[in-house]
Amino acid sequence: MLALGIGAYSAAVFQRSSLGVAAIEAQRRFGVTPAVLSLFSVLQLLVYAALQVPVGMLLDRLGSRRLIATGALVMGTGQLVLATAHPVALAVLGRVLVGTGDAMTFISVLRLIPVWFAPRRVPILMQVTGIVGQVGQIVAAYPLVALLQSAGWTTSFLIAAAVALAVSAMAITWLRDAPPGVAAVAAAASVKEVLARLAHAWREPGTQLGLWTHFVTMFSGVVFALLWGYPFLVVGEHRTPAEAGVLLSLLVLVAMGIAPVFGQLAMRWPYRRSIPVLAIIGATAGAWTLVLLWPGRAPLAVLVALVVVLASNGPGSMMGFDYARTENRPDRIGSASGIVNVGGFAASLLTIALIGIVLDLQSSGGPTAYTLTDFKLAFAVQYLFWAVGLTGFLRSRRRLRTARGVQLDPFPRAVLRYWRRTRAGA
């Protein structure tokens, strides 16, 4: 069941990322400016974020199988529209449909894990699901680029649509919400009771901490992988398409390697989950500062370092769902996960939009007209979101600790105590 869920999520990531690696071709096909191109992804993410709470409520009632199958079907329809579209309006509609189907997938897959596995294994398996599912990004970063160059736009996106429709059939045929004899969905409830569950999930300090964790850790990596990373590398840094594809693939591969580490930290240090989150924020802002202040084109080693740091963003954002899981009752996990998932995607879509606007203001030419300086000015908008996200994160962490009556020793002292206890046990 986990393999089926991860396969469905990986296919959704592929559909989500397909426009990012085709950004330059999309500008030429539709004759649009960077700001208009960013509108494609902004609307896709806006739909995704807006649907998270309703999808979470439906997930608590309908279960994972129905939502995953429906989501894949909707994504396939969106890619069919995009494959044959020539007017910009139809292309935008296609991406909106992709965002709608994508919204139904991830939290539906996450809900399978606590139902099919023991609680002690859930944090690690959530990390594994989130990162192994990113294989779809590798497929978008290299094979899809090669397919676009050899077969063209229409054939490439028709194949993407076929993948989504196959996933829908797979989910409806083989996926099951829970083991036999285990209830997978909440009991029938009135609209008033459903809304009450949602309100309780939102008021829960752990849910709010999860939302801000997702917000502040996720957006930079998503913006880079989903839309602006490939044009930045190829047009701004003058890397070849093959080099850009390798760097985007490296982002996913490194994330796969470090995700289990974050899972272990969440399992062994549940009251210290904020430590790796703060480390990710500092490392990401620092890596971007180095790249943006570098005079001229950054060396390949610096770009590799940036990508390695961005690889921590996805695993870090998964900590937000762990807060939702541990701080909410089982019948509210779907709603709480939906609320958390809004955070990172809201930050991502706003960042994508602002980068497109800045690029548009800096350059009035075609897709290859903007310069490295244009890109650096555009990517600087990220500092605003790190500031907002970090403020929300620290405030919600303080509220959660106050609500739970938690007082913690300084982290180095806690590590030393844990090390001594481990040595004594050995």
Beta strands, then each sheet from edge to edge (+ up, - down):
end
